[in-house]
Amino acid sequence: MPELPEVATYEKYFHYTALHKKVTRVTVEEERVVLTTPEQLSEALTGQTFEATDRIGKHLFVKLSSGQWMSLHFGMTGRLKYFKDKEDQHRFTKVLFSLDNGYHLAFVCPRILGRVGITDDPAAYRKQKRLGEDALKISLEAFQQKLSGRKGLIKPLLMNQNIVAGLGNWIVDDILYQTGLHPETPANALDDEKISLIYEKMQYIINTAIELEARYDDFPAHFLITHREEGARSTRYDGDIIRMVVGGRGTYICPEGQQLHG
């Protein structure tokens, strides 16, 4: 599933390909991915230039020359593809943007769970979707305020997009693995030092993933994602990885290094 690092990589890809290009035509191949009607999307985009981008968590935004913004959410399997010849169009293209340089940008989404829409600005979208601050942009002080004193378990809280936007399952598992915290630790049992360590690892893991363009095979060996399967030997602690379910999500830990206290 595209998580924050993948969406940040898509944002870079957009910059290298479609930024500053004018939309000459919008073709909606699958109406279910469009948050407006196909006609409204086409009217909002046709003749507009892609001027800038922004991102909140797993949501990508593209500023139009009209002042409005296009919103992109990639669901489970979404991505972008830039191409010139029509025969190179991906068979799972759901929305196709034809550009004034003769190229096309496809919103590809095999499982039809992604969404394309129009919004006044990212702040309005964030308010509508009740998203928290972006995990890379939130300050330590704001992060501490979000977690301090909460009674919930730390893993579900970190994955709650209303608290912090952009943290998915593997990222949270890696944060807790690298901080030595059990995912069922109550947030109100964490002192400021532990919350600061979570914040530090969150920033480190996300930035590393973005730098490596989410190519998981290239991640450092001390990341859990490199051996995130039951029975694998931990490269960080003296023990094996086990799988458990926390907050309804499959969760991987090394019990020797992530003990539940109290």
PAPAZA-211564 format. One record per atom (N, C-alpha, C): residue in one letter; x, y, z. Coordinates in steps of 0.05 Angstrom, whole numbers, plus 5000, padded with zeros to 4 digits. Layout:
N
AXYZ;...
***
This chain:
262
M501749765000;M500050005000;M501850255000;P501250444982;P502850694983;P502550845010;E504850875023;E504951025048;E506351285043;L506951435064;L508051695062;L510551695044;P512551515048;P514951525031;P514351485001;E512351304995;E511651254967;E510351504955;V508651634971;V507251874961;V509252104957;A511252124975;A513352324972;A514952264946;T515352004940;T516751934916;T515052004891;Y512351964893;Y510552044871;Y510652344867;E510952494889;E511152784887;E513652864871;K515852734877;K518352784862;K517952714833;Y516652484828;Y516152394800;Y514452604785;F512452704799;F510752914787;F512353154779;H514253234797;H515953464791;H517653424766;Y518653184764;Y520453124741;Y518953094715;T516353054716;T514752994692;T512753204685;A510653234701;A508353394693;A508253674704;L509953744723;L509854014734;L510354224713;H508854444714;H508954664695;H507854604667;K506554374665;K505254304640;K502254374641;K501154434618;K498254514617;K496654264609;V494354234622;V492554014616;V490854084592;T490953924571;T489253974548;T486753804547;R486753584562;R484453404562;R484553224587;V482253164598;V481952974620;V480152754612;T481052504613;T479452274606;T479052104631;V476652074640;V476051914663;V475251634653;E476951434659;E476351164651;E474751014672;E474751104696;E473250974718;E472151184736;E469451224735;E468151434750;E468351404780;R468751154789;R468751104818;R471151224833;V473251294818;V475551414831;V475351714833;V473351834820;V473152124819;V471252224841;L472152414857;L470552524879;L468452724870;T468752834846;T466753004834;T465452834812;T464052964793;T463252824768;T465552844749;P465752664729;P467752694708;P467752954694;E465253064690;E465053324676;E466153544693;Q465653534719;Q466753744737;Q469753734739;L470853484740;L473753454741;L475053564715;S473853504693;S474853594667;S474753904665;E472554014674;E472154304673;E474154444691;A474754324714;A476554454733;A479454444723;L480154234708;L482954184700;L483754274672;T481854254653;T482554304625;T483354604622;G485654644610;G486754914606;G488355014629;Q488554864651;Q490054954674;Q492854834673;T494754984685;T497454904687;T498054794715;F499454574717;F500354474743;F502654644754;E502154794775;E504055004784;E505754914808;A504754754826;A506254684850;A505054434862;T506354314881;T505354084895;T505554114925;D503953964940;D504153954969;D503353664976;R503853595001;R503153325011;R502453345040;I500253195047;I499553155075;I499252855079;G501152735094;G501052445098;G501152305072;K499052145067;K498851985043;K497352115020;H496852375023;H495252525004;H497052724989;L496852724963;L498452904946;L496553114934;F497553364932;F496053584922;F497553724900;V496153804879;V497453954857;V495954214853;K497454434855;K496154694851;K495754754822;L493454864816;L492754934788;L492955234785;S493355314760;S493655604754;S491155764761;S488855624765;S486355754773;S486355824802;G488255704817;G488255744846;G487155504862;Q485655334848;Q484655094861;Q486854884862;W486254664875;W488154444877;W486854184869;M488354014857;M487553734852;M488553564875;S486853394885;S487653204907;S487952924895;L489952784904;L490452514896;L490952334920;H489352124923;H489851924943;H490051654929;F492251504935;F492951274919;F491851014928;G490251014950;G488950764958;G491050544964;M490450304956;M492150074962;M494350034940;T493650104915;T495450034893;T495850254873;G495150504880;G495350724861;G498250814856;R498650934832;R501251054825;R500851234801;L502951364793;L502851534769;L504651424747;K503851464722;K505551384699;K505451604678;Y507851694670;Y508151904650;Y509151774624;F507851824602;F508551694577;F507651864554;K508651794530;K508051944506;K506151794488;D506951554480;D505351404460;D503051264473;K500751284460;K498251174471;K498450874477;E499950734461;E500250444465;E501750374491;D503050584503;D504450534528;D502650594552;Q500150654548;Q498350714570;Q497950454586;H498050484613;H497650254631;H494750164629;R494249904630;R491549804627;R489749864651;F490949934673;F489350004697;F489150304701;T489550454679;T489250744681;T486350814688;K485950984708;K483251064716;K482651344708;V484651524708;V484351794699;V486851864683;L486351984659;L488552054641;L488552354637;F490952474642;F491252754637;F493052794613;S491952904592;S493552964568;S494753244571;L497253274564;L498753514569;L499553654543;D500253914546;D500754074522;D503454014509;N505153844521;N507653764508;N507453504493;G504953404490;G504453154476;G504652904492;Y505352934518;Y505552714536;Y502852674552;H502752464567;H500352404583;H501352324611;L499652384631;L500152294658;L497752124666;A498251874674;A496051694681;A495951654711;F493551664722;F493051584749;F492251284748;V494151114756;V493850824753;V492950714780;C490850544780;C489750444805;C488350174801;P489749954801;P488449694795;P486049624812;R486149694837;R483949604855;R481749814860;I481950034845;I479850244845;I479350364873;L481350364890;L481050474916;L482250754919;G483650854898;G484751124898;G482551324892;R483151584896;R481251794891;R482652034879;V481152174861;V482052424849;V479852624853;G480552864863;G478553064867;G479553344864;I477953534869;I478653814868;I477953944895;T479754104906;T479354234932;T480354524930;D479354684949;D480254964949;D483154984956;D484054834975;D486854824983;D487354595001;P489854515006;P490454285023;P489454315051;A489454565062;A488454615089;A485454545091;A483954625071;A481054565071;A480554265069;Y482154135053;Y481953845050;Y482653705076;R484753795089;R485653675114;R483453705135;K482153935136;K479953985155;K477653805149;Q476953775124;Q474653605115;Q475153315123;K477653225118;K478352945124;K479152895152;R479353105168;R480153095196;R482852965199;L484753045182;L487452945183;L489053095204;G490852955217;G492753085235;G495053215218;E496953325232;E499253445218;E500853225205;D502253295183;D503953105169;D506153005187;A506752745185;A508752625203;A511552745200;L512152845176;L514752965172;L514853265180;K512553385180;K512353675184;K511653755213;I510553565228;I509753625255;I512153685273;S511953875291;S514153935309;S514253735332;L516453715346;L516653545369;L514653625390;E514353885394;E512553985415;E509653905409;A508853935384;A506153865376;A505753565378;F507853405371;F507653115372;F507353025401;Q508853155419;Q508653085448;Q505853145458;Q504653365450;Q502053445458;Q499953245449;K500353135424;K498452945413;K498452685429;L500752605440;L500952335453;L500852345483;S501752565495;S501952575524;S499252535538;G499152345557;G496852305573;G494652135560;R494952055536;R492951885523;R492951605535;K490651485537;K490351215549;K490650995529;G490451055503;G490450845483;G493150715480;L493250495465;L495750355459;L497350505439;I499950505441;I501650675424;I501450615395;K501250355387;K501150295358;K498550405345;P496150345355;P493750455342;P493750765342;L494850885363;L494951175364;L496751295342;L499051165338;L500851265317;L499651225290;M498051025286;M496850975260;M494251125255;N493351265276;N490951425273;N491551685257;Q490451695233;Q491051925215;Q489952185226;N488152185245;N487152425257;N489152545277;I491052375286;I493052465305;I495552555290;V496652385273;V498952445256;V498352325229;A498652475208;A497952375181;A500452255167;G500052015157;G502151895141;G503451645151;L502951565176;L504251335187;L502651085181;G503750895166;G502450645159;G503650415176;N502750175170;N503249945187;N506249885190;W507649865168;W510449785170;W512150005184;I511450255178;I512950475190;I512650475220;V510250445230;V509750435259;V511150195271;D511049965259;D512449735269;D515449795271;D516549925251;D519449985251;D520150195273;I518450385276;I518850595297;I519050455324;L517150285330;L517050145356;L519249945359;Y520049815338;Y522249625338;Y524849775344;Q525250005331;Q527750155335;Q527850305361;T525550355373;T525550485400;T525350275423;G525050025416;G524849815436;G522249825452;L520049905439;L517549925453;L515549715443;H514149595461;H512049405454;H509649565443;P508449465422;P506249615409;P503749645427;E503549485448;E501249505466;E501849685491;T504049825490;T504750015511;T502750245512;P501450295535;P499650525536;P501150785532;A500050965517;A501451215512;A501951375537;N500051355557;N500451515581;N502651395599;A503851175591;A506051065606;A508751165595;L508651325574;L511051425562;L511751705572;D514251735580;D515152005589;D516052165565;D516752415569;D517552595547;D519952485532;E521852355547;E524252245534;E523552025514;K521651855522;K520851635504;K519351745480;I517551945484;I516152065462;I518052205443;S520052335454;S522152465437;S523652255420;L524152025432;L525551815417;L523751705395;I521151675400;I519251595379;I519351795356;Y519252045363;Y519252255343;Y521852255327;E524052215340;E526652205326;E526751975307;K525851735316;K525851505298;K523851535275;M521551655281;M519651695260;M520751865237;Q522152085245;Q523352255225;Q525552105210;Y527251955224;Y529451815212;Y528451605192;I526451445201;I525451225184;I524151335158;I522551545161;I521151655138;I523151785119;N525051935129;N526952065112;N528751865098;T529451645112;T531051435099;T529451315076;A526951255082;A525251125061;A524951305037;I524651565041;I524351755019;I526951775003;E529151785017;E531751795004;E532251554987;L531351324996;L531651074981;L529251024962;E527451214959;E525151204942;E523550944947;A523250884973;A521650654982;A522450394970;R524950364962;R525950104952;R526849944977;Y525149774986;Y525549635012;Y527949455012;D528749354990;D531049174989;D533649324995;D533549594992;D535949754997;D536049865025;F534149805042;F534049915069;F536349805086;P537249955106;P539349855124;P538449605138;A540349435145;A539649175157;A538349205184;H538849425198;H537649455225;H534749535224;F533649585200;F530749645198;F529249375199;L526949385214;L525249145215;L524249065188;I523649255170;I522449195144;I524249005128;T526848995134;T528548815119;T528248515126;H526948465149;H526548185158;H523848165173;R521848305162;R519248325176;R517448075169;E518147855181;E516547615178;E516947435202;E514947275208;E514947115232;E517146905229;G518746875250;G520946685251;G523646785242;A523647025230;A526147145221;A527847225245;R530447215242;R532247285264;R532547595264;S532247715288;S532547995290;S535448075285;T535948295271;T538648395267;T539348605288;R537448655306;R537848865326;R537848745354;Y536248545359;Y536048425385;Y536748125384;D537148005407;D537847715408;D535247555410;G533947525387;G531447375387;G530247365359;D527947235357;D526547205332;D524147395330;I523347455306;I520947615301;I518447445304;I516447555317;I513847415319;I511747605308;R509447475300;R507247635291;R504947625311;M503747855315;M501447875333;M499448075320;V497148105332;V495148285322;V494748505343;V495048755335;V494648985353;V492849185339;G490649245352;G488749435340;G487749345313;G487449075310;G486448965286;G488448945263;R490949015268;R492949005247;R495148805253;G496048665232;G498248485235;G500748645244;T502148545264;T504248695277;T506648515282;Y509048615276;Y511448455279;Y513248585300;I514248415318;I515948515340;I518048305346;C520048385361;C521948195372;C521548215403;P520348015415;P519648025444;P522148075462;E524447975453;E526848015470;E527648315471;G526948465451;G527748745451;G525348935456;Q522948825455;Q520548995458;Q518648875479;Q519448895503;Q517948775525;Q515748965535;L513448855543;L511349005554;L511649025584;H512049265594;H512549305622;H509949385637;G509849315662;G507649395679;G505249235674;
***
